[in-house]
């Protein structure tokens, strides 16, 4: 089986930065999963004693707390600071940017609209910076029932598709007096999606490697499925040999939270078929 890797894939800048922060602060605790990859989180626990906590109520005093790449709600961060915990912020700079935009634009009286998944931790953190609340939309259809103000600020979850974001911006610009559009989609996300789209048009099958709960990984699968048979796996153990029957060329891409050591194992396994 011939294997081709996408031109761009895997760890993005924000994830690399967060992993380094965790490795540099042994015996710390991350608030929520540092990244959306359970196996990498397990490695950090094994090699660096970096624990994971979802509970702000029973945090162990005396240990450093690392804020996850997706960020946390503003009130939670303030609470930790008020309790004098040593907080190390590993929020991705590309996530921190929309937090600051929302805070500033809401102060200026703009209605905040966020293109994103309302249950995603990044989105929950971003909207917490809006002084008067924010509207989270999954697509154009959600705008039809929304009462639009005269002044709107539009931002996006960092891992969303640029084409849909552009359509939403166009829809709003034709219906309200002022729209401030901030393209907060991460460049790495765009590059990975574009590379996955191109490769999936050239191969017989695509394998997307990444966390099943990762937004950017699910977006990669959605893109690849438009062009060829595609599967999402977390590691090489989920591969099924029958997927590759009568296939000659397999393309591989990976989410922004997928480490190289997992990708390498997937490649080796597929090449053995």
C-alpha positions, 0 to 999 in steps of 0.5 A: 500500500502506497502512503502519502502524507498531506502537505500540512498536518498534525501539531499546530503552533498553539499545541506545540507551545502548550506541550512545551509548557507542560513539559517545562512544569512537571508535577502540575495540573491542567484545567481540562484536557490540555489538548484533544488527544488522550494518548498525548495527555497520558504521555504527559502524565507518565513522563512528567506527572502532569495531572488533569482536573475538570473540577475547580472545587477540589484543586490541590494547593501548592501545585501549578495550574496550567490553563488548557490551549482552548482557554477557560471562562473569564470568571474561572480564571479570575477565581483561581487568581483570587485564590492565589494559585500559580496559574500558567496560561497555555491558552493558544494565542490564536484563541486569546485573540477572539477573547480580546476582540469579544471583550473590546467590541462588547464594551463598544456596544456591538452585538457579538455573533460567534460561528462555532460549536456552543459546547466546545470549550474554546467557544465557552471561554470566548463568549465569557468575555462578552459583557452582554452575552453573545450568540453562538451560531452553527451556520447560516440557518441559525441567523434566520431566527436571530434578531439582529442589531444595527452594530454586529461583530462577527468572529469564528471558532479557530477551527471552523471552515473559512467558506461557511464563515465568509457566507455568514459575513456576506449574509450579515453585511446585506442586512445590518448597518455595520458589521465588524468581521474578524477572521479568527480562523487559525492559519494552521487550520486553513492550511491543514484543511486545504492540504487534506482537500487536495490530497483526498482528491488524489488517493483512493482512501483517506485516514484522518488521525486524531481525537474523536472529540476534536473539532478540527479533526472532525472538520478534516474528516468532513472535508475528506469525505467529500472526495473519497472514502475516509475514516477517523481513527485515534491510533493504529489499533483502530485500523481495519485491514478490509478498508484497504481492499482494492485500494492502491494509494492511501492519504493521511492527514492529522488533527492539530493535537495529534503527535508525530509518534502516533502518525508514524505508527499509523503510517507503518501499519498501513504500509504493511498491508 
